[in-house]
C-alpha cells in the first residue's frame, strides 16, 4: 500500500463501519492482509466519534445501520471541513439504482456491492484513497495560490 495521506504513516488508516460483526470481521481481515491499519465501528454514531478523534484515509460504510445510518453518516462526513476529503466507500447489499444514486449523491467516493469481490478489493481501496489524496492536495494548492 502507498503512504498514508492523513499522517505520513506507511499504512493507510481505514475505518470499517458495519453493524454486522461477521461482515465487519471479514473486511477488517482483508484490509489488514493488504497492509492497512483498521479501526472498527458498529454504527454511524460511533463511527462519527472515531472520525472526529483521529485521522483516517478511508471509511468503509454499510448503509443499513441502527440510529445514524450510512446515508446520514456520509452527509455528516461531507459536511465537516476536516473530513470532506476522506475516501468514503459504501459496502452494501442494496443493488437498486436509487440506493446507489443516493449514496453517491450524498458524497460517497465509491459503491461496492456485497458480497465483495476480494480479487479487486485491495486495488479499489488504493485507488479511492489515492483519488481523495490527490483532491486534498489540489485543494490545498488552490488555497495557497489564492493567498
DSSP file (Angstrom, degrees, kcal/mol; ACC not computed):
  #  RESIDUE AA STRUCTURE BP1 BP2  ACC     N-H-->O    O-->H-N    N-H-->O    O-->H-N    TCO  KAPPA ALPHA  PHI   PSI    X-CA   Y-CA   Z-CA
    1    1 A X              0   0    0      0, 0.0     3,-0.1     0, 0.0    34,-0.0   0.000 360.0 360.0 360.0 154.3    0.0    0.0    0.0
    2    2 A X        -     0   0    0      1,-0.2    10,-0.3     9,-0.0     3,-0.1  -0.187 360.0 -68.5 -77.7 175.5    1.1    3.6   -0.5
    3    3 A X        -     0   0    0      1,-0.1     2,-0.5     8,-0.1     7,-0.2  -0.262  56.4 -98.6 -67.5 155.5    1.9    6.0    2.2
    4    4 A X     >  -     0   0    0      5,-3.6     4,-1.8     1,-0.2     3,-0.2  -0.618  25.9-157.0 -77.1 119.2   -0.9    7.3    4.4
    5    5 A X  T  4 S+     0   0    0     -2,-0.5    -1,-0.2     1,-0.2    -2,-0.1   0.842  85.6  59.4 -64.7 -32.9   -2.1   10.7    3.3
    6    6 A X  T  4 S-     0   0    0      1,-0.2    -1,-0.2     7,-0.1    50,-0.1   0.876 128.2  -1.6 -70.5 -38.5   -3.6   11.6    6.7
    7    7 A X  T  4 S-     0   0    0     -3,-0.2    -1,-0.2     2,-0.2    -2,-0.2   0.347  93.3-103.6-140.5   9.7   -0.5   11.4    8.8
    8    8 A X  S  < S+     0   0    0     -4,-1.8    -3,-0.1     1,-0.3     4,-0.1   0.428  71.3 143.9  81.3  -3.2    2.6   10.3    6.8
    9    9 A X        -     0   0    0      2,-0.1    -5,-3.6     1,-0.1    -1,-0.3  -0.298  59.7-123.2 -65.1 154.1    2.4    6.8    8.3
   10   10 A X  S    S+     0   0    0     -7,-0.2     2,-0.5    -3,-0.1    -1,-0.1   0.662  94.4  64.4 -76.3 -14.5    3.3    4.0    5.9
   11   11 A X  S    S-     0   0    0     -8,-0.1    25,-0.2    -7,-0.1    -2,-0.1  -0.919  86.3-122.9-111.8 131.9    0.0    2.2    6.4
   12   12 A X        -     0   0    0     -2,-0.5    25,-2.9   -10,-0.3     2,-0.5  -0.430  24.3-131.3 -67.0 146.2   -3.3    3.7    5.4
   13   13 A X  E     -a   37   0A   0     23,-0.2    44,-3.2    -2,-0.1    45,-1.5  -0.888  27.6-174.9-103.2 124.9   -5.8    4.1    8.2
   14   14 A X  E     -ab  38  58A   0     23,-2.8    25,-2.3    -2,-0.5     2,-0.5  -0.970  17.5-149.9-126.8 133.1   -9.3    2.8    7.4
   15   15 A X  E     -ab  39  59A   0     43,-2.5    45,-3.4    -2,-0.4     2,-0.6  -0.889  12.5-157.5 -98.8 126.5  -12.5    2.9    9.5
   16   16 A X  E     -ab  40  60A   0     23,-2.7    25,-2.4    -2,-0.5     2,-0.6  -0.929   8.9-171.1-107.7 121.2  -14.8    0.0    8.9
   17   17 A X  E     +ab  41  61A   0     43,-3.4    45,-2.1    -2,-0.6     2,-0.3  -0.934  26.5 129.4-119.8 110.1  -18.4    0.7    9.8
   18   18 A X        -     0   0    0     23,-1.9    47,-0.1    -2,-0.6     6,-0.1  -0.940  47.8-146.1-159.1 135.4  -20.9   -2.2    9.8
   19   19 A X  S    S+     0   0    0     45,-0.4     2,-0.7    -2,-0.3    23,-0.1   0.588  82.9  86.2 -81.4  -8.7  -23.4   -3.3   12.4
   20   20 A X     >  -     0   0    0      1,-0.2     4,-2.6     2,-0.0     5,-0.2  -0.832  67.6-156.7 -93.3 112.2  -22.9   -7.0   11.4
   21   21 A X  H  > S+     0   0    0     -2,-0.7     4,-2.5     1,-0.2    -1,-0.2   0.855  90.5  50.0 -58.9 -38.0  -19.9   -8.4   13.3
   22   22 A X  H  > S+     0   0    0      2,-0.2     4,-2.1     1,-0.2    -1,-0.2   0.920 112.3  46.7 -69.4 -42.4  -19.1  -11.1   10.8
   23   23 A X  H  > S+     0   0    0      2,-0.2     4,-2.1     1,-0.2    -2,-0.2   0.928 113.9  49.3 -62.0 -44.9  -19.2   -8.8    7.8
   24   24 A X  H  X S+     0   0    0     -4,-2.6     4,-2.7     1,-0.2    -2,-0.2   0.914 109.8  51.4 -60.4 -44.5  -17.0   -6.3    9.8
   25   25 A X  H  X S+     0   0    0     -4,-2.5     4,-2.6     1,-0.2    -1,-0.2   0.896 108.7  50.9 -62.3 -41.6  -14.6   -9.0   10.7
   26   26 A X  H  X S+     0   0    0     -4,-2.1     4,-2.0     2,-0.2    -1,-0.2   0.918 113.2  45.1 -62.2 -44.0  -14.2  -10.2    7.1
   27   27 A X  H  X S+     0   0    0     -4,-2.1     4,-2.7     2,-0.2     5,-0.2   0.913 112.8  50.6 -67.3 -43.2  -13.5   -6.7    5.9
   28   28 A X  H  X S+     0   0    0     -4,-2.7     4,-2.6     1,-0.2     5,-0.2   0.921 110.2  50.1 -60.8 -44.8  -11.1   -6.0    8.7
   29   29 A X  H  X S+     0   0    0     -4,-2.6     4,-1.9     1,-0.2    -1,-0.2   0.908 112.6  46.8 -61.7 -42.2   -9.2   -9.2    8.0
   30   30 A X  H  X S+     0   0    0     -4,-2.0     4,-1.0     2,-0.2    -2,-0.2   0.923 113.1  48.0 -67.4 -44.0   -8.9   -8.4    4.3
   31   31 A X  H ><>S+     0   0    0     -4,-2.7     5,-2.4     1,-0.2     3,-0.6   0.910 111.7  50.4 -62.7 -42.1   -7.8   -4.8    4.9
   32   32 A X  H ><5S+     0   0    0     -4,-2.6     3,-1.5     1,-0.2    -1,-0.2   0.882 105.7  56.9 -62.0 -38.3   -5.2   -6.0    7.4
   33   33 A X  H 3<5S+     0   0    0     -4,-1.9    -1,-0.2     1,-0.3    -2,-0.2   0.730 106.5  49.4 -68.3 -21.2   -3.9   -8.5    4.9
   34   34 A X  T <<5S-     0   0    0     -4,-1.0    -1,-0.3    -3,-0.6    -2,-0.2   0.278 128.2 -94.4-102.0  11.4   -3.2   -5.8    2.4
   35   35 A X  T < 5S+     0   0    0     -3,-1.5     2,-0.2     1,-0.3    -3,-0.2   0.619  75.4 139.2  97.3  13.9   -1.3   -3.6    4.9
   36   36 A X      < -     0   0    0     -5,-2.4     2,-0.6   -25,-0.2    -1,-0.3  -0.615  51.7-129.0 -90.7 151.2   -4.0   -1.2    6.3
   37   37 A X  E     -a   13   0A   0    -25,-2.9   -23,-2.8    -2,-0.2     2,-0.4  -0.890  37.0-158.8 -91.6 125.7   -4.4   -0.1    9.9
   38   38 A X  E     -a   14   0A   0     -2,-0.6     2,-0.4   -25,-0.2   -23,-0.2  -0.892  20.9-173.4-120.9 138.0   -8.0   -0.7   10.7
   39   39 A X  E     -a   15   0A   0    -25,-2.3   -23,-2.7    -2,-0.4     2,-0.3  -0.966  20.0-142.7-121.4 142.2  -10.4    0.6   13.3
   40   40 A X  E     -a   16   0A   0     -2,-0.4     2,-0.3   -25,-0.2   -23,-0.2  -0.787  17.0-178.6-109.0 149.4  -13.9   -0.8   13.7
   41   41 A X  E     -a   17   0A   0    -25,-2.4   -23,-1.9    -2,-0.3     3,-0.1  -0.989  17.5-154.6-141.4 140.5  -17.2    0.9   14.5
   42   42 A X  S    S+     0   0    0     -2,-0.3     2,-0.3   -25,-0.2   -25,-0.1   0.519  75.9  13.6 -95.8  -5.0  -20.6   -0.9   14.8
   43   43 A X  S  > S-     0   0    0     22,-0.1     4,-2.0     1,-0.1     5,-0.1  -0.975  82.0 -96.2-159.4 171.1  -22.8    2.0   14.0
   44   44 A X  H  > S+     0   0    0     24,-0.9     4,-2.5    22,-0.5     5,-0.2   0.856 116.8  53.5 -62.9 -38.0  -22.9    5.5   12.5
   45   45 A X  H  > S+     0   0    0      2,-0.2     4,-1.8     1,-0.2    -1,-0.2   0.931 111.9  43.5 -65.9 -45.0  -22.7    7.4   15.8
   46   46 A X  H  > S+     0   0    0      1,-0.2     4,-2.1     2,-0.2    -1,-0.2   0.847 112.8  54.9 -69.6 -31.4  -19.6    5.5   17.0
   47   47 A X  H  X S+     0   0    0     -4,-2.0     4,-2.7     2,-0.2    -2,-0.2   0.930 106.8  49.3 -64.4 -45.3  -18.1    5.9   13.5
   48   48 A X  H  X S+     0   0    0     -4,-2.5     4,-1.8     1,-0.2    -2,-0.2   0.896 109.4  52.9 -61.8 -39.6  -18.5    9.7   13.6
   49   49 A X  H  X S+     0   0    0     -4,-1.8     4,-0.9     2,-0.2    -1,-0.2   0.928 110.9  46.6 -60.1 -46.0  -16.9    9.8   17.0
   50   50 A X  H >X S+     0   0    0     -4,-2.1     4,-1.7     1,-0.2     3,-0.7   0.919 110.3  53.2 -61.8 -44.5  -13.9    7.9   15.7
   51   51 A X  H 3< S+     0   0    0     -4,-2.7    -1,-0.2     1,-0.3    -2,-0.2   0.831 110.3  47.3 -61.9 -33.2  -13.6   10.1   12.7
   52   52 A X  H 3< S+     0   0    0     -4,-1.8    -1,-0.3    -5,-0.2    -2,-0.2   0.657 113.2  49.3 -82.7 -15.7  -13.6   13.2   14.8
   53   53 A X  H << S+     0   0    0     -4,-0.9     2,-0.3    -3,-0.7    -2,-0.2   0.728 118.8  15.5 -95.8 -24.9  -11.0   11.9   17.2
   54   54 A X  S  < S-     0   0    0     -4,-1.7    -1,-0.2    -5,-0.1     2,-0.2  -0.985  81.6 -95.3-150.6 156.0   -8.3   10.5   14.8
   55   55 A X        -     0   0    0     -2,-0.3     2,-0.3    -3,-0.1    -3,-0.1  -0.482  38.2-179.7 -78.2 143.2   -7.2   10.8   11.2
   56   56 A X        -     0   0    0     -2,-0.2   -42,-0.2    -5,-0.1     3,-0.1  -0.950  28.1-152.6-134.7 156.2   -8.3    8.3    8.6
   57   57 A X  S    S+     0   0    0    -44,-3.2    30,-1.5     1,-0.3     2,-0.3   0.673  83.0   7.8 -97.1 -25.1   -7.6    7.8    4.9
   58   58 A X  E     -bc  14  87A   0    -45,-1.5   -43,-2.5    28,-0.2     2,-0.4  -0.994  55.6-151.8-154.5 153.3  -10.9    6.0    4.2
   59   59 A X  E     -bc  15  88A   0     28,-2.8    30,-3.0    -2,-0.3     2,-0.6  -0.999  10.2-155.9-126.9 128.9  -14.1    4.9    5.8
   60   60 A X  E     -bc  16  89A   0    -45,-3.4   -43,-3.4    -2,-0.4     2,-0.4  -0.928  24.1-170.9-106.0 116.1  -15.9    1.8    4.6
   61   61 A X  E     -bc  17  90A   0     28,-2.5    30,-2.4    -2,-0.6     2,-0.2  -0.913  22.4-147.9-123.0 128.6  -19.6    2.2    5.4
   62   62 A X        -     0   0    0    -45,-2.1    30,-0.2    -2,-0.4     3,-0.1  -0.618  17.0-142.4 -80.3 151.0  -22.6    0.0    5.3
   63   63 A X  S    S+     0   0    0     28,-0.4     7,-2.5    -2,-0.2     2,-1.0   0.876  82.4  65.9 -83.7 -39.4  -25.8    1.8    4.6
   64   64 A X        +     0   0    0      5,-0.2   -45,-0.4     6,-0.1     2,-0.3  -0.737  65.7 133.4 -95.4 102.5  -28.2   -0.1    6.8
   65   65 A X        -     0   0    0     -2,-1.0   -22,-0.1     2,-0.1     2,-0.0  -0.978  56.9 -99.4-141.6 152.3  -27.4    0.5   10.5
   66   66 A X  S    S-     0   0    0     -2,-0.3   -22,-0.5     3,-0.1     2,-0.4  -0.360  92.8  -0.8 -69.3 154.9  -29.4    1.4   13.5
   67   67 A X  S    S+     0   0    0    -24,-0.1     2,-0.8   -23,-0.1    -2,-0.1  -0.538 134.4  27.8  71.1-123.1  -29.5    5.0   14.6
   68   68 A X  S    S-     0   0    0     -2,-0.4   -24,-0.9     4,-0.1   -23,-0.1  -0.623  88.2-155.4 -73.7 106.7  -27.3    7.1   12.3
   69   69 A X     >  -     0   0    0     -2,-0.8     4,-2.5   -25,-0.1    -5,-0.2  -0.172  29.8 -93.4 -81.6 178.7  -27.5    5.1    9.0
   70   70 A X  H  > S+     0   0    0     -7,-2.5     4,-2.5     1,-0.2     5,-0.2   0.871 123.1  52.5 -61.4 -40.4  -24.9    5.1    6.2
   71   71 A X  H  > S+     0   0    0     -8,-0.4     4,-1.9     2,-0.2    -1,-0.2   0.928 112.8  45.0 -61.3 -44.9  -26.6    7.9    4.2
   72   72 A X  H  > S+     0   0    0      2,-0.2     4,-2.2     1,-0.2    -2,-0.2   0.892 111.5  53.1 -66.8 -39.5  -26.7   10.2    7.2
   73   73 A X  H  X S+     0   0    0     -4,-2.5     4,-2.5     2,-0.2    -2,-0.2   0.916 107.4  51.1 -62.3 -43.0  -23.1    9.4    8.2
   74   74 A X  H  X S+     0   0    0     -4,-2.5     4,-2.7     1,-0.2     5,-0.2   0.918 109.3  51.7 -60.0 -42.6  -21.9   10.3    4.7
   75   75 A X  H  X S+     0   0    0     -4,-1.9     4,-1.4     1,-0.2    -1,-0.2   0.900 109.8  48.9 -60.4 -41.4  -23.8   13.6    5.0
   76   76 A X  H  X S+     0   0    0     -4,-2.2     4,-0.5     2,-0.2    -1,-0.2   0.905 112.0  49.4 -63.9 -41.9  -22.1   14.3    8.3
   77   77 A X  H >< S+     0   0    0     -4,-2.5     3,-1.2     1,-0.2     6,-0.3   0.946 113.1  44.9 -63.0 -49.5  -18.7   13.5    6.8
   78   78 A X  H 3< S+     0   0    0     -4,-2.7    -1,-0.2     1,-0.3    -2,-0.2   0.740 111.0  55.4 -70.4 -21.4  -19.1   15.7    3.8
   79   79 A X  H 3< S+     0   0    0     -4,-1.4     2,-0.5    -5,-0.2    -1,-0.3   0.538  91.7  84.0 -86.3  -6.8  -20.5   18.5    5.9
   80   80 A X  S XX S-     0   0    0     -3,-1.2     3,-1.5    -4,-0.5     4,-1.2  -0.857  72.6-143.9-101.6 126.6  -17.4   18.6    8.2
   81   81 A X  T 34 S+     0   0    0     -2,-0.5     4,-0.2     1,-0.3     3,-0.1   0.806  99.6  50.4 -60.8 -30.8  -14.4   20.6    7.0
   82   82 A X  T 34 S+     0   0    0      1,-0.2    -1,-0.3     2,-0.1     3,-0.1   0.610 117.7  38.8 -81.8 -10.7  -11.8   18.2    8.4
   83   83 A X  T X4 S+     0   0    0     -3,-1.5     3,-2.3    -6,-0.3    -2,-0.2   0.479  81.4 101.2-114.7  -6.0  -13.5   15.2    6.9
   84   84 A X  T 3< S+     0   0    0     -4,-1.2    -2,-0.1     1,-0.3    -3,-0.1   0.708  85.2  48.5 -61.9 -21.3  -14.6   16.4    3.4
   85   85 A X  T 3  S+     0   0    0     -4,-0.2    -1,-0.3    -3,-0.1    51,-0.2   0.355  82.4 122.2 -98.6   6.2  -11.6   14.8    1.6
   86   86 A X  S <  S-     0   0    0     -3,-2.3     2,-0.5    -9,-0.1   -28,-0.2  -0.459  70.3-117.0 -67.6 135.2  -12.0   11.4    3.3
   87   87 A X  E     -c   58   0A   0    -30,-1.5   -28,-2.8    -2,-0.2     2,-0.6  -0.647  32.0-163.6 -71.7 122.6  -12.5    8.5    0.9
   88   88 A X  E     -c   59   0A   0     -2,-0.5    21,-2.5    19,-0.2    22,-1.6  -0.943   6.9-174.0-115.4 112.6  -15.9    7.1    1.7
   89   89 A X  E     -cd  60 110A   0    -30,-3.0   -28,-2.5    -2,-0.6     2,-0.4  -0.928  13.9-146.6-112.0 116.8  -16.5    3.6    0.3
   90   90 A X  E     -cd  61 111A   0     20,-2.5    22,-3.5    -2,-0.6     2,-0.5  -0.673  10.3-168.3 -82.8 132.6  -20.0    2.2    0.6
   91   91 A X  E     + d   0 112A   0    -30,-2.4   -28,-0.4    -2,-0.4     2,-0.3  -0.968  28.1 150.0-119.3 110.6  -20.3   -1.5    1.1
   92   92 A X  E     - d   0 113A   0     20,-2.3    22,-2.6    -2,-0.5   -30,-0.0  -0.982  55.1-143.3-146.2 151.7  -23.9   -2.6    0.7
   93   93 A X  S    S+     0   0    0     -2,-0.3     2,-0.7    20,-0.2    20,-0.1   0.513  75.7 108.0 -85.1  -8.5  -26.1   -5.4   -0.3
   94   94 A X        +     0   0    0      1,-0.2    -2,-0.1     5,-0.0    20,-0.0  -0.607  39.4 170.5 -73.6 113.2  -28.5   -2.9   -1.8
   95   95 A X        +     0   0    0     -2,-0.7     2,-0.2    18,-0.1    -1,-0.2   0.237  33.9 119.2-109.2  13.9  -28.2   -3.2   -5.5
   96   96 A X  S  > S-     0   0    0      1,-0.1     4,-2.0     4,-0.0     3,-0.3  -0.566  70.3-124.1 -81.0 144.7  -31.1   -0.9   -6.5
   97   97 A X  H  > S+     0   0    0      1,-0.2     4,-2.8    -2,-0.2     5,-0.2   0.817 107.8  58.0 -56.7 -33.8  -30.3    2.1   -8.6
   98   98 A X  H  > S+     0   0    0      2,-0.2     4,-2.9     1,-0.2    -1,-0.2   0.934 107.3  45.7 -65.7 -45.7  -31.9    4.5   -6.1
   99   99 A X  H  > S+     0   0    0     -3,-0.3     4,-2.4     2,-0.2     5,-0.2   0.919 115.2  47.6 -62.3 -43.9  -29.7    3.4   -3.2
  100  100 A X  H  X S+     0   0    0     -4,-2.0     4,-2.3     2,-0.2     5,-0.2   0.945 114.8  45.6 -63.1 -48.0  -26.6    3.6   -5.3
  101  101 A X  H  X S+     0   0    0     -4,-2.8     4,-2.8     1,-0.2     5,-0.2   0.918 113.1  50.2 -61.6 -45.0  -27.5    7.0   -6.7
  102  102 A X  H  X S+     0   0    0     -4,-2.9     4,-1.8    -5,-0.2    -1,-0.2   0.892 110.9  48.8 -63.2 -40.1  -28.5    8.4   -3.3
  103  103 A X  H  X>S+     0   0    0     -4,-2.4     5,-2.3    -5,-0.2     4,-0.7   0.929 114.3  44.9 -65.9 -44.4  -25.2    7.2   -1.7
  104  104 A X  H ><5S+     0   0    0     -4,-2.3     3,-0.6     1,-0.2    -2,-0.2   0.886 113.2  50.4 -67.8 -38.0  -23.1    8.8   -4.5
  105  105 A X  H 3<5S+     0   0    0     -4,-2.8    -1,-0.2     1,-0.2    -2,-0.2   0.820 104.9  58.3 -68.2 -29.8  -25.1   12.0   -4.4
  106  106 A X  H 3<5S-     0   0    0     -4,-1.8    -1,-0.2    -5,-0.2    -2,-0.2   0.715 133.3 -89.2 -70.8 -19.7  -24.6   12.1   -0.6
  107  107 A X  T <<5 +     0   0    0     -4,-0.7   -19,-0.2    -3,-0.6    -3,-0.2   0.523  69.5 156.6 125.1   9.4  -20.9   12.1   -1.2
  108  108 A X      < -     0   0    0     -5,-2.3    -1,-0.2     1,-0.1   -19,-0.2  -0.406  36.2-146.8 -63.3 140.6  -19.7    8.5   -1.3
  109  109 A X  S    S-     0   0    0    -21,-2.5     2,-0.3     1,-0.2   -20,-0.2   0.874  76.9 -10.7 -73.6 -40.1  -16.5    8.1   -3.3
  110  110 A X  E     -d   89   0A   0    -22,-1.6   -20,-2.5    -7,-0.1     2,-0.4  -0.954  59.5-134.6-154.9 171.6  -17.5    4.7   -4.5
  111  111 A X  E     -d   90   0A   0     -2,-0.3     2,-0.4   -22,-0.2   -20,-0.2  -0.975  17.2-172.4-138.8 116.6  -20.1    2.0   -4.0
  112  112 A X  E     -d   91   0A   0    -22,-3.5   -20,-2.3    -2,-0.4     2,-0.3  -0.920  19.3-132.2-112.6 137.8  -19.2   -1.7   -3.7
  113  113 A X  E     -d   92   0A   0     -2,-0.4     2,-0.3   -22,-0.2   -20,-0.2  -0.683  32.0 -96.5 -89.7 138.8  -21.9   -4.5   -3.7
  114  114 A X  S    S+     0   0    0    -22,-2.6     2,-0.1    -2,-0.3     3,-0.0  -0.751 106.4  58.0 -86.9 143.2  -21.8   -7.3   -1.1
  115  115 A X  S    S-     0   0    0     -2,-0.3    -2,-0.1     1,-0.0     2,-0.1   0.502  98.4-135.6 -69.8 145.0  -20.8  -10.0   -1.4
  116  116 A X        -     0   0    0     -2,-0.1     2,-1.0    -4,-0.1    -2,-0.1  -0.365   6.3-124.0 -75.6 148.6  -17.5   -8.3   -2.2
  117  117 A X    >>  -     0   0    0     -4,-0.2     4,-1.1     1,-0.2     3,-0.6  -0.813  25.7-168.9 -88.2 100.1  -15.1   -9.2   -5.0
  118  118 A X  H 3> S+     0   0    0     -2,-1.0     4,-0.6     1,-0.2    -1,-0.2   0.753  78.5  65.8 -67.7 -24.2  -12.0   -9.8   -2.9
  119  119 A X  H 34 S+     0   0    0      1,-0.2     4,-0.3     2,-0.1    -1,-0.2   0.913 113.7  30.1 -63.4 -42.4   -9.8  -10.0   -6.0
  120  120 A X  H <> S+     0   0    0     -3,-0.6     4,-2.2     1,-0.1    -1,-0.2   0.566  98.1  93.3 -91.4 -10.6  -10.4   -6.4   -6.9
  121  121 A X  H  X S+     0   0    0     -4,-1.1     4,-2.3     1,-0.2     5,-0.2   0.897  83.7  46.1 -54.5 -54.4  -10.9   -5.2   -3.3
  122  122 A X  H  X S+     0   0    0     -4,-0.6     4,-2.4     1,-0.2    -1,-0.2   0.908 114.6  46.5 -60.4 -45.4   -7.3   -4.1   -2.5
  123  123 A X  H  > S+     0   0    0     -4,-0.3     4,-2.4     1,-0.2    -1,-0.2   0.870 110.6  53.9 -66.4 -35.4   -6.7   -2.2   -5.7
  124  124 A X  H  X S+     0   0    0     -4,-2.2     4,-2.4     2,-0.2    -2,-0.2   0.928 109.8  47.2 -63.5 -44.5  -10.1   -0.5   -5.4
  125  125 A X  H  X S+     0   0    0     -4,-2.3     4,-2.5     2,-0.2     5,-0.2   0.932 111.9  50.2 -63.2 -46.7   -9.3    0.8   -1.9
  126  126 A X  H  X S+     0   0    0     -4,-2.4     4,-2.5     1,-0.2    -1,-0.2   0.917 111.5  49.4 -56.9 -44.2   -5.8    2.0   -3.0
  127  127 A X  H  X S+     0   0    0     -4,-2.4     4,-2.5     2,-0.2    -2,-0.2   0.921 110.9  48.2 -63.4 -45.5   -7.4    3.8   -5.9
  128  128 A X  H  X S+     0   0    0     -4,-2.4     4,-2.2     2,-0.2    -1,-0.2   0.910 113.3  47.2 -63.1 -43.0  -10.1    5.5   -3.8
  129  129 A X  H  X S+     0   0    0     -4,-2.5     4,-2.3     1,-0.2    -1,-0.2   0.922 113.0  49.6 -64.9 -43.2   -7.5    6.7   -1.2
  130  130 A X  H  X S+     0   0    0     -4,-2.5     4,-2.3    -5,-0.2    -2,-0.2   0.898 109.9  51.0 -62.1 -41.6   -5.2    8.0   -3.9
  131  131 A X  H  X S+     0   0    0     -4,-2.5     4,-2.2     1,-0.2    -1,-0.2   0.935 111.8  46.0 -62.0 -47.4   -8.0    9.9   -5.6
  132  132 A X  H  X S+     0   0    0     -4,-2.2     4,-2.4     1,-0.2    -1,-0.2   0.876 111.5  52.1 -65.9 -36.6   -9.1   11.6   -2.4
  133  133 A X  H  X S+     0   0    0     -4,-2.3     4,-2.5     2,-0.2    -1,-0.2   0.907 108.9  50.7 -65.8 -40.2   -5.4   12.4   -1.5
  134  134 A X  H  X S+     0   0    0     -4,-2.3     4,-2.3     1,-0.2    -2,-0.2   0.919 111.3  48.1 -60.9 -44.0   -5.0   14.0   -4.9
  135  135 A X  H  X S+     0   0    0     -4,-2.2     4,-2.2     2,-0.2    -2,-0.2   0.889 110.8  51.4 -63.7 -39.7   -8.1   16.1   -4.4
  136  136 A X  H  X S+     0   0    0     -4,-2.4     4,-2.1     2,-0.2    -2,-0.2   0.933 111.8  46.1 -63.5 -45.9   -7.0   17.1   -1.0
  137  137 A X  H  X S+     0   0    0     -4,-2.5     4,-2.5     1,-0.2    -2,-0.2   0.888 111.4  51.9 -65.0 -39.7   -3.6   18.3   -2.3
  138  138 A X  H  X S+     0   0    0     -4,-2.3     4,-2.4     2,-0.2    -1,-0.2   0.901 109.5  50.2 -63.2 -40.5   -5.2   20.1   -5.2
  139  139 A X  H  X S+     0   0    0     -4,-2.2     4,-2.1     2,-0.2    -2,-0.2   0.908 110.9  48.6 -64.2 -42.5   -7.4   22.0   -2.8
  140  140 A X  H  X S+     0   0    0     -4,-2.1     4,-2.0     2,-0.2    -2,-0.2   0.902 111.7  49.9 -64.2 -40.9   -4.5   23.0   -0.6
  141  141 A X  H  X S+     0   0    0     -4,-2.5     4,-2.2     2,-0.2    -2,-0.2   0.903 109.3  51.8 -64.3 -41.7   -2.6   24.2   -3.6
  142  142 A X  H  X S+     0   0    0     -4,-2.4     4,-1.9     1,-0.2    -1,-0.2   0.909 110.5  48.2 -61.3 -42.2   -5.5   26.2   -4.8
  143  143 A X  H  X S+     0   0    0     -4,-2.1     4,-0.8     1,-0.2    -1,-0.2   0.869 110.3  51.7 -67.4 -35.3   -5.8   27.9   -1.4
  144  144 A X  H  < S+     0   0    0     -4,-2.0     3,-0.4     1,-0.2    -2,-0.2   0.889 110.8  47.8 -68.0 -38.5   -2.1   28.6   -1.4
  145  145 A X  H  < S+     0   0    0     -4,-2.2    -2,-0.2     1,-0.2    -1,-0.2   0.866 106.8  57.6 -68.0 -36.6   -2.3   30.3   -4.8
  146  146 A X  H  <        0   0    0     -4,-1.9    -1,-0.2     1,-0.3    -2,-0.2   0.714 360.0 360.0 -69.1 -20.3   -5.3   32.3   -3.8
  147  147 A X     <        0   0    0     -4,-0.8    -1,-0.3    -3,-0.4    -2,-0.2   0.490 360.0 360.0 -78.9 360.0   -3.4   33.9   -0.9
